[in-house]
C-alpha cells in the first residue's frame, strides 16, 4: 500500500466521527501558545536594550517562563483528571492573553518578570488537558493525534516569530508581542465551543488524584518509565537551551540580520510540522526505540556541525538537521501517557512533566552564562554530546519497551 493511501487513511481516521473539529481547535490553541512563547527569543535583544539586561539575566527571564510553565503542570494534570478539559484549556489561553498584555505594558523589570511568571502558569494548564482529552478521543491513534497538535505548535512557532520580528523592527517590540492576545481570546472561545464536555469527578476522586501524584514517584522505579523520564528531561534541557538563544547566536556570532535570524528560527519549527506527525505515526507502528533514535541522530550531528559552518544556506541545512529532534515529544509523551491508567493519566503526565521541565528550565540561564563568557560554540558541542547520551539511553531501554 502506497504512502499516499496510508496518509489518506490516517487523516480520515483522525477527522472522522466529528472528532476532527475538536482536534483542530485544540491544535490551534496549542499553536498560538507555543508560537507566542517562541517570540521571546526573538525580542530578547530589544528587552536587553530597554531594560539593561545581560544575556545571563535575559536567560533567567526565559527560565522563569519555562519554570512556571513546568511547576503548574502537576496541578494542571490533577485538574485534567477531575474537571472538564475544555474549561481548563480555555482558561489557559485567556490567562496567557492577560499576562502577555502585562508584559507589553510593563514599566519595570520587576513587572516584566512577574508577568512572565503568570504567563508560564497560564500556559501550564494546557499541555496535560490537551493530552488527556486526545487520549479519550483517540484510543487507538494517540501518537498520530498528538503529533498533529504538536505539528500545529510548530506552525505557530514557525509563523509568529518572523511576524514578531518584522513588527518589532518596524514599529516596536511591544507590537511584536501585542498582536497575540486577541488571537488567544478567539482561540479560547473556539476551544470551549467545539471540544466535547467531560464529566467532572467527585470530591473523593480529587483526594485520590492527590494520592496518585505521590504514587507516580513509586511508578518511576519501573525501569522503562525511569529511563523515559531521564530521556525526556535531557531532551527538554537541550531544547530549552537551544531555543532560548538561537536567534541571538545567529545575529551576534554568525552575523545574520535579525530578520534572517527569525526566519531561520522559524525554519527550525517548520521542519517539525512534518517531523512530528511522522514521528507519532512511527511510534504507533514500530515503537519507541527505533523511532526515537532515528530522529535524534541527525540532531546530534547538527549541533556538532553548527559552530564550524557559516553562510545562510549552510545554516539552513544544519538547522533542518537539528530540527529533527522536535519529533521526540510526540514519541516520549505518547509512551508516558500509555504507561498510566486512564484514571491517573493526567496526574502521571503532570508529575513527570513538572519534574523534568522544571529541572530543564535551568538550561536557558546556564546557556546565557555560557554566551556572556563567549563560549556559545562550545555550548553547542556540549549539546551534541548530551544528545548522544539520550540516544544511548534510548538504545539501552529495557526489553519490552518497544512493540
C-alpha positions as CSV (number, residue, x, y, z in Angstrom):
1,X,0.0,0.0,0.0
2,X,1.4,3.4,-1.0
3,X,2.4,6.1,1.4
4,X,-0.2,8.4,-0.1
5,X,-3.0,5.9,0.6
6,X,-1.7,5.3,4.1
7,X,-1.7,9.0,4.8
8,X,-5.3,9.4,3.5
9,X,-6.5,6.6,5.8
10,X,-4.7,8.2,8.7
11,X,-6.3,11.6,8.0
12,X,-9.7,10.1,7.6
13,X,-9.4,8.3,10.9
14,X,-8.4,11.4,12.7
15,X,-11.1,13.6,11.2
16,X,-14.0,11.1,11.2
17,X,-16.8,10.8,13.7
18,X,-16.9,14.6,14.4
19,X,-13.6,14.4,16.3
20,X,-11.7,16.4,13.7
21,X,-13.3,19.7,14.8
22,X,-12.2,19.2,18.4
23,X,-8.7,18.2,17.3
24,X,-8.4,21.3,15.1
25,X,-9.5,23.6,18.0
26,X,-7.1,22.0,20.4
27,X,-4.3,22.2,17.9
28,X,-4.9,25.9,17.1
29,X,-4.7,26.8,20.7
30,X,-1.5,24.9,21.1
31,X,0.0,26.6,18.1
32,X,-0.8,30.1,19.4
33,X,0.5,29.3,22.9
34,X,3.8,27.8,21.6
35,X,4.2,30.5,18.9
36,X,3.8,33.2,21.5
37,X,6.3,31.6,23.8
38,X,8.9,31.5,21.0
39,X,8.5,35.2,20.3
40,X,10.6,35.8,23.5
41,X,13.9,34.7,22.0
42,X,13.3,37.0,19.0
43,X,12.7,40.1,21.1
44,X,15.4,39.4,23.7
45,X,17.8,42.0,22.1
46,X,15.1,44.6,22.5
47,X,14.4,43.7,26.1
48,X,18.2,43.8,26.8
49,X,18.2,47.3,25.4
50,X,15.1,48.7,27.1
51,X,15.7,47.1,30.5
52,X,19.5,46.9,30.5
53,X,19.6,43.1,30.8
54,X,22.7,40.9,30.3
55,X,22.5,37.6,28.4
56,X,22.5,35.9,31.8
57,X,19.6,37.9,33.1
58,X,17.7,37.5,29.8
59,X,18.3,33.8,30.1
60,X,16.9,33.9,33.6
61,X,13.8,35.6,32.2
62,X,13.3,32.7,29.8
63,X,14.0,30.3,32.6
64,X,11.2,32.0,34.7
65,X,8.8,31.4,31.8
66,X,9.7,27.7,31.4
67,X,9.9,27.1,35.2
68,X,6.4,28.4,35.9
69,X,5.1,26.6,32.9
70,X,6.6,23.4,34.3
71,X,5.6,23.6,38.0
72,X,2.0,24.3,37.1
73,X,1.7,21.1,35.2
74,X,1.3,18.8,38.2
75,X,-1.8,20.7,39.5
76,X,-2.8,21.1,35.8
77,X,-2.6,17.3,35.5
78,X,-4.7,16.7,38.6
79,X,-7.3,19.2,37.4
80,X,-7.4,17.5,34.0
81,X,-8.2,14.2,35.7
82,X,-11.1,15.8,37.7
83,X,-12.6,18.6,35.6
84,X,-13.7,19.4,32.1
85,X,-10.6,19.7,30.0
86,X,-12.2,22.2,27.6
87,X,-12.6,24.7,30.6
88,X,-9.0,24.2,31.6
89,X,-7.7,24.8,28.0
90,X,-10.0,27.9,27.5
91,X,-8.9,29.3,30.9
92,X,-5.2,28.7,29.9
93,X,-5.3,30.8,26.7
94,X,-7.3,33.6,28.4
95,X,-4.8,33.8,31.3
96,X,-1.9,33.8,28.9
97,X,-3.6,36.6,26.9
98,X,-3.8,38.7,30.0
99,X,-0.2,38.0,31.0
100,X,1.1,39.0,27.6
101,X,-0.8,42.2,27.9
102,X,1.0,42.9,31.1
103,X,4.4,42.1,29.5
104,X,3.7,44.5,26.7
105,X,2.7,47.3,29.1
106,X,5.3,46.6,31.8
107,X,7.2,49.6,33.1
108,X,10.0,47.9,35.0
109,X,12.0,44.7,35.1
110,X,10.1,43.6,38.2
111,X,6.7,43.8,36.4
112,X,8.2,42.1,33.4
113,X,9.4,39.1,35.5
114,X,6.1,38.9,37.4
115,X,4.0,39.0,34.2
116,X,6.3,36.3,32.7
117,X,5.7,34.1,35.7
118,X,1.9,34.5,35.3
119,X,2.3,33.7,31.6
120,X,4.1,30.4,32.5
121,X,1.4,29.4,35.0
122,X,-1.4,30.1,32.5
123,X,0.5,28.1,29.9
124,X,0.8,25.1,32.3
125,X,-2.9,24.4,32.4
126,X,-3.0,23.5,28.7
127,X,-0.5,20.7,27.9
128,X,-1.9,17.9,30.1
129,X,-5.5,18.7,29.4
130,X,-4.6,18.6,25.7
131,X,-3.1,15.1,26.0
132,X,-5.9,13.6,28.3
133,X,-8.7,14.8,26.1
134,X,-7.0,13.4,23.0
135,X,-6.4,10.1,24.7
136,X,-10.1,9.8,25.2
137,X,-11.0,10.9,21.7
138,X,-8.3,8.7,20.0
139,X,-7.8,5.5,21.9
140,X,-6.0,3.8,19.0
141,X,-4.2,6.8,17.4
142,X,-2.9,8.9,20.3
143,X,0.5,9.1,18.8
144,X,-0.9,10.4,15.5
145,X,-3.3,12.9,17.1
146,X,-0.7,14.2,19.5
147,X,1.7,14.5,16.5
148,X,-0.9,16.7,14.7
149,X,-1.3,19.1,17.7
150,X,2.5,19.3,18.1
151,X,2.9,20.0,14.4
152,X,0.4,22.8,14.8
153,X,2.5,24.1,17.7
154,X,5.4,24.2,15.3
155,X,3.3,26.0,12.7
156,X,2.7,28.7,15.4
157,X,6.4,28.7,16.2
158,X,7.3,29.0,12.5
159,X,4.9,31.8,11.7
160,X,4.8,34.0,14.8
161,X,8.5,34.8,15.4
162,X,9.1,36.2,11.9
163,X,5.9,38.3,12.2
164,X,7.0,39.5,15.6
165,X,10.5,40.4,14.2
166,X,9.0,42.5,11.4
167,X,6.7,44.3,13.8
168,X,9.4,44.8,16.4
169,X,11.8,46.2,13.8
170,X,9.3,48.4,12.0
171,X,7.2,49.6,15.0
172,X,8.3,48.5,18.5
173,X,8.9,45.2,20.3
174,X,5.6,45.7,22.1
175,X,3.8,45.3,18.7
176,X,5.8,42.1,18.1
177,X,4.1,40.6,21.2
178,X,0.9,42.6,21.3
179,X,-0.8,41.1,18.3
180,X,-1.0,37.7,20.0
181,X,-3.5,38.2,22.9
182,X,-6.6,38.9,20.7
183,X,-5.9,35.7,18.8
184,X,-5.6,33.8,22.1
185,X,-9.0,35.1,23.2
186,X,-10.6,33.9,20.0
187,X,-8.9,30.6,20.4
188,X,-10.3,30.2,23.9
189,X,-13.9,30.7,22.6
190,X,-13.3,28.2,19.8
191,X,-12.0,25.6,22.2
192,X,-14.9,25.9,24.6
193,X,-17.4,25.8,21.8
194,X,-16.1,22.8,19.9
195,X,-14.5,20.5,22.4
196,X,-16.6,17.7,23.9
197,X,-17.7,18.2,27.5
198,X,-16.1,15.8,30.0
199,X,-17.6,14.5,33.2
200,X,-16.3,16.0,36.4
201,X,-15.2,13.7,39.2
202,X,-16.4,13.7,42.8
203,X,-14.6,15.2,45.8
204,X,-13.3,11.7,46.7
205,X,-11.8,11.5,43.2
206,X,-9.9,14.7,43.9
207,X,-8.3,13.4,47.0
208,X,-7.5,10.2,45.1
209,X,-5.6,12.1,42.5
210,X,-3.5,13.8,45.2
211,X,-2.6,10.3,46.4
212,X,-1.9,9.3,42.8
213,X,0.6,12.2,42.5
214,X,2.6,10.6,45.3
215,X,2.1,7.1,43.8
216,X,3.6,8.3,40.4
217,X,7.0,8.6,42.0
218,X,6.8,5.0,43.1
219,X,6.0,4.1,39.4
220,X,9.2,5.7,38.3
221,X,11.0,2.7,39.8
222,X,9.7,0.8,36.8
223,X,12.9,0.6,34.6
224,X,11.2,1.7,31.3
225,X,9.4,4.6,32.9
226,X,12.5,5.7,34.7
227,X,14.5,5.6,31.5
228,X,11.9,7.6,29.6
229,X,11.7,10.2,32.4
230,X,15.5,10.8,32.2
231,X,15.4,10.9,28.4
232,X,12.6,13.4,28.5
233,X,14.5,15.6,31.0
234,X,17.6,15.7,28.9
235,X,15.6,16.3,25.7
236,X,13.8,19.3,27.3
237,X,17.1,20.6,28.7
238,X,18.6,20.6,25.2
239,X,15.5,22.0,23.5
240,X,15.1,24.9,26.0
241,X,18.8,25.8,25.9
242,X,18.9,25.9,22.1
243,X,15.7,27.8,21.5
244,X,16.3,30.5,24.2
245,X,19.3,32.0,22.3
246,X,19.5,30.6,18.8
247,X,18.3,33.9,17.2
248,X,20.8,35.8,19.4
249,X,23.6,33.4,18.4
250,X,22.8,33.8,14.7
251,X,23.0,37.6,14.9
252,X,25.9,38.0,17.3
253,X,28.1,35.1,16.2
254,X,27.1,34.2,12.7
255,X,26.5,37.8,11.6
256,X,22.9,37.4,10.3
257,X,20.3,40.2,10.4
258,X,17.5,39.9,12.9
259,X,15.0,39.2,10.1
260,X,17.2,36.4,8.7
261,X,17.7,35.0,12.2
262,X,14.0,35.0,12.9
263,X,13.2,33.3,9.6
264,X,15.9,30.6,10.3
265,X,14.5,30.2,13.8
266,X,11.0,29.7,12.2
267,X,12.5,27.1,9.8
268,X,13.6,25.1,12.8
269,X,9.9,24.7,13.8
270,X,8.7,24.4,10.2
271,X,10.5,21.2,9.7
272,X,8.8,20.0,12.9
273,X,5.5,20.4,11.1
274,X,6.5,17.4,9.1
275,X,8.6,15.5,11.6
276,X,6.1,15.4,14.5
277,X,3.2,13.7,12.8
278,X,5.5,11.2,11.1
279,X,7.3,10.6,14.5
280,X,3.9,10.0,16.2
281,X,2.9,7.6,13.4
282,X,6.3,5.8,13.6
283,X,5.8,5.3,17.4
284,X,2.4,3.8,16.8
285,X,3.8,1.4,14.2
286,X,7.3,0.5,15.3
287,X,7.6,1.5,19.0
288,X,9.8,3.9,20.8
289,X,13.4,2.7,20.4
290,X,13.8,2.7,16.6
291,X,11.6,5.8,16.1
292,X,13.4,7.9,18.7
293,X,16.9,7.0,17.8
294,X,16.1,7.7,14.1
295,X,15.1,11.3,14.7
296,X,17.8,12.2,17.3
297,X,20.9,11.1,15.4
298,X,20.6,13.9,12.8
299,X,20.1,16.4,15.5
300,X,23.2,15.4,17.3
301,X,25.2,15.8,14.1
302,X,23.6,19.2,13.5
303,X,24.7,20.5,16.9
304,X,28.2,19.3,16.3
305,X,28.5,21.0,12.9
306,X,26.9,24.3,13.9
307,X,30.0,26.0,15.3
308,X,32.1,25.2,12.2
309,X,29.9,26.4,9.4
310,X,29.0,29.9,8.1
311,X,26.8,31.2,5.4
312,X,23.0,31.3,5.2
313,X,22.5,28.2,3.1
314,X,24.7,26.0,5.2
315,X,23.0,27.3,8.3
316,X,19.6,26.4,6.7
317,X,20.9,22.8,6.2
318,X,22.2,22.5,9.8
319,X,19.1,24.0,11.3
320,X,17.0,21.4,9.4
321,X,19.2,18.6,10.8
322,X,18.8,19.9,14.4
323,X,15.0,20.3,14.0
324,X,14.5,16.5,13.6
325,X,14.7,16.4,17.4
326,X,11.3,18.0,17.5
327,X,9.7,14.7,16.8
328,X,10.9,13.4,20.2
329,X,8.0,15.0,22.1
330,X,5.3,13.1,20.2
331,X,7.1,9.8,20.9
332,X,8.1,10.2,24.5
333,X,4.8,11.8,25.7
334,X,2.7,9.1,24.0
335,X,4.8,6.5,25.7
336,X,4.4,8.2,29.1
337,X,0.7,8.7,28.6
338,X,0.2,5.0,27.8
339,X,2.2,3.9,30.8
340,X,-0.6,5.1,33.2
341,X,-4.1,4.0,33.8
342,X,-7.0,6.2,32.4
343,X,-7.8,7.4,36.0
344,X,-4.3,8.8,36.7
345,X,-3.1,9.6,33.2
346,X,-3.3,13.4,33.7
347,X,-1.7,13.2,37.1
348,X,1.1,10.9,35.9
349,X,1.9,13.2,33.0
350,X,1.7,16.2,35.3
351,X,4.2,14.8,37.8
352,X,6.7,13.7,35.1
353,X,6.4,16.9,33.0
354,X,6.7,19.1,36.1
355,X,9.7,17.2,37.4
356,X,11.5,17.1,34.1
357,X,10.6,20.5,32.7
358,X,11.3,22.4,35.9
359,X,14.8,21.0,36.1
360,X,15.3,21.5,32.4
361,X,14.3,25.2,32.8
362,X,17.8,25.8,34.2
363,X,19.0,25.4,30.6
364,X,18.4,29.0,29.3
365,X,20.1,30.7,32.2
366,X,23.1,28.3,32.0
367,X,23.3,28.9,28.3
368,X,23.1,32.7,29.0
369,X,26.1,32.5,31.3
370,X,27.9,30.5,28.6
371,X,27.1,33.2,26.0
372,X,28.1,36.0,28.3
373,X,31.6,34.4,28.6
374,X,31.9,34.0,24.8
375,X,31.5,30.2,24.7
376,X,28.4,29.8,22.6
377,X,30.1,27.5,20.1
378,X,31.4,25.2,22.9
379,X,27.9,25.1,24.3
380,X,26.5,23.6,21.1
381,X,29.2,20.9,21.0
382,X,28.2,20.0,24.6
383,X,24.6,19.8,23.5
384,X,25.6,17.4,20.8
385,X,27.3,15.2,23.5
386,X,24.2,15.3,25.7
387,X,22.1,14.3,22.7
388,X,24.4,11.2,22.2
389,X,23.7,10.3,25.9
390,X,20.0,10.5,25.1
391,X,20.5,8.2,22.2
392,X,22.5,5.7,24.3
393,X,19.8,5.7,27.0
394,X,17.1,5.0,24.3
395,X,19.1,2.1,22.9
396,X,19.5,0.7,26.5
397,X,15.8,0.9,27.4
398,X,14.6,-2.4,28.9
399,X,13.3,-5.1,26.7
400,X,9.5,-4.9,26.4
401,X,9.6,-1.1,26.0
402,X,9.2,-1.5,22.2
403,X,6.3,-3.0,20.4
